[in-house]
Amino acid sequence: MLSHFFPSRLSLGLAQAAVVAAAALLVAALAQRRLRQPFVAELLVALARGIGQILVVGSLLVLLLHGPQWLSWPVLAVMMAAAANIVRRRALRIPRAFTLALLCIFIGAGGVIALMSALGVVQLSVLMLIPVGSMVIANVMNMQALFYNRFAAEVTSHTGEIESALALGATSSTAVRPYLNASFRASLIPATDNLRSLGIVWIPGLMAGMVLSGSPPLYAALYQFVVLAMIFTAGSLSCLIASHLLPARIFSPQDQLLLRP
């Protein structure tokens, strides 16, 4: 229906974005009225930032397509820093969360992207490396935020058990190990379910885009699996590194718990 009123692609895209944003705001308003939480204001900021940022990135990609291949890596590095900052905002109770998230994202996402590029799994062209790398970084960011949030909730709700274990002579790492394990498992749920439901519950956009651009459907399906497997590998690696570094950040040198309700 919208195509009859907006003949040009740009105007049609703006109209489609406006309709979807209005639907999201309507749901947020209903949730705000029911749960008494300021969902609308937060969603407005998120929608404004999202549309603005994606338009800027789209314009930059047009320019980068005519530049050298090495420009992809600085762009991905900026994405990693921005992702770490978003994780920091979602993990305010974790001391020095930005540096922790940046290190884990750099090793997890950056390491997997670099390895797969070196092996030829991901092409080094700007057109392929930046979109695939951004998908890996974004999903690792979400897994990191979920890991830290779940871990902070687990620790603050089991303060008594942790301090009892410390009083009985357990090390700080041993005292929080059950909660690290629970947080690690929870952080892997989205990536694991994406792999399990691939092709049954959802057909990802990358695969659909490759088919529409003329790639063989079977190759597009295999490449989509490659990307999702990269996401799982990078995310699990980043959370595994975080599980080793987190205890030192929530305990004092005297093994006193700093993360409290």
N, C-alpha and C positions, 0 to 999 in steps of 0.2 A: 504493500500500500504506500509506503513512504517513497518508493521509487517514482511514483506518479507525480508527487509534489516536489521532489528534489532530483532533477535530471542529472546534475553533475555529481561526480564521485565525491568531491570534497563536501558539498552541501549535504549529500546523503549520509556521509560518515558522521558529520556533526549532528544531524538529526537522529541517527541511530544512537550515538553516544548520549544525547539528551534524553531519549526515551529510557534507555537503560539506567541512567543516573536517577531519573525521576522514580523509576520502580524501586531502586535501591533505597532512596530517601523515604519513600512511602513505607517500606518495611521497617526501616530504622525508626521512623516516627511511631509506628505501631508498637515496636519493641520498647521505645522510650516511654510511651504512655503506660505500657503494661508493667515494665520492670523498674521504672523511675530512675533510669540511668541516661546520661547525656550522649546517646548514640548519634543523634542527628548532627551535632556540632563536629564531633570527631569524624563522621563520615563525610561531611562537607569538605573538611580539610583534606581528607584522603582522596576524595574524588578530584578536587581541584589540583592537588599535587600530581595525581596519577595522570590526568589528561595533559597537564602542562609538560610533565617530564617525558611522557612517551612521544609527544609531538617534537620536543627538542631532540630526543634521541633519534627519531626518524629523520629529522633534518641532518643531524650529524652523520648518520649512516650514509646518506646520499653523498656527503663530502668525503667520507672515509673510503668509499668504494673506489675513488680515484686516487687514493694515497697509497703509500707503501704498506706491506703486510705487517711490519713491525709495530705499526700504530695500534694494532689490536691489543697488544699487551698493556700499554699504559691505560687504555680504556678499561680493560678488565681489572686492572689494579685499582682504578678509581671506583669501580663497581664494588670491589671487595671492601674498600674503606667505607663506602656508603652503607653496605650491608652490615658491617660491624657496628656502625653508629645506630642503625635501626635495632639491632640486637641489644645494644646498651640501653636503649629506651625501654625495651621490654624486660630487662633484667636489672632493674634499678637496685635491687637488694644484694646483688652480687658485686663485691668490691672489685674495682678496676675491670669492669665487664668489657669495656671497649678493647683494651689491649688483648684480653683473653680471646674475645670473639675474632678479632683481626688475625691473631696468630693461628687460631684453629681454621678459620676460613681460608687463610693464605695457604696453609699446608694441605688442608683437605681438598678444597675446590681448586686452588691454584696448582697443587701438585698433580691432581688427576688430569686436569686440562692439559698441563704441560706434558705429562707422560703420554696421554692419548694423541696429542699433536705430534710428538716425536715418533710414535709408532705408526703414524699415518691413519689412525682411526678417525681423527677429526682433521679436516683439511685446514691448511693455514691461511686460506683466503679470508679476507675481512667479512665477506658475505656469509661465511659459515662459522668462523671461529667466534665472533662476537655474539651472534644469537645463541649458539649452543653454550658458550661459556656463561652467558647471562642467565640461562635457564639453570645451569648447575649452581651458580653462585646464589641465585634467588632461593632455590630449594634448600641449599645448605644453610642459608640465613634463617629460613623458617624452622629448620630442624634444630639449629643452635638456640633460637629463642624458646622453642618448646622445651628443650633440654634444661635450660637455665630456670625457666619458670617452674617446671615440674620439680626440679631439684630444690629450689628455694621453698616451695610449698611443702615438700616432704620433710625437709630439715626443720622448718619452723613448727610443723605439726608433730614432730617426734623429738623435740628438744630434750625431754626427760629421759627417753631411752638412750639418746646419744651421750648425754652427760653421765648416765649410770654406767654405760660401757666404758667411758673414759675413767671413771672412778674405780672401776674394777681392773684397770691396767691396759685396756685396749688402746691401740694407736688411733690417731684421728682418722686415718684412711680406713681402718677396720671398722670404726664406729659408724661411719657414714656409707660404707660399702652397699648395704641393702638399698639405700635410697638413691645412690648412684646407679645401681643396676636397674631399679624401677624407672628412673628418669631416662636412662639410655634406651630401654625397651620402648618407652612411650615416644621418644623422639624419632624412632625408626618406623612407627606405625604408618605415617603418610606415604613414605617412599615404598615401604613393603606392599601396602594396599594398592599403590599405583601399578606396581609390577604384576600383582595378582589379577587385577581387573583390566589389564591392558588388552584391548581388542574385544572385551566382553561388555564392560560397563561404559567404557569411553574410548573414542578414537582421537588421540592427541592431535593438536593443531599442526605440529611439525610434519607428521605423516601426511595429513590432508594437504598441507601446502606443497609438499614435495610431489604428491600425485598430481595436483592441479598444475604444477609447473612442468610436468612431463616426465618425471622419474617413474621407473617401473614400480608398480604397487608393492611387489614383494621386497624390493630393495628399500623402499620408503618404510615398510613395516619393520624390516630388520634394523634400519638406522634409528627408528624411534625407540626400539628396544635398547640399542646401544646408548642412547642419551639417557634413558631411564636407569639403566644399569650404572652409568657414570654418576648420576645423581645419588643413587643408593651408596655407591662406593665412597664418593666424596663426603656425603653427609655422615655416614657411619664412621669414617676415619676422623672427621672433625670432632664428632661427639666423643669418640674414643680418646682422642688427645685431651679434650676438655675434662673427661672423667679422671684423668691423671693429674691435671693441674688445679682442679677446683678445690680439693681439700685444703691445700696450702693457703687459699684465699679466704676461707671462712673460719680458719683457726688462727689464733695468735701463736707466737713461737713457744708459748708455754702450754699449747694444746687447749686453750680456752675457746669455746665456741663463740664466734662473733656474730653469726647470722642467727638472730633471735626473733621471736614473734613481735 
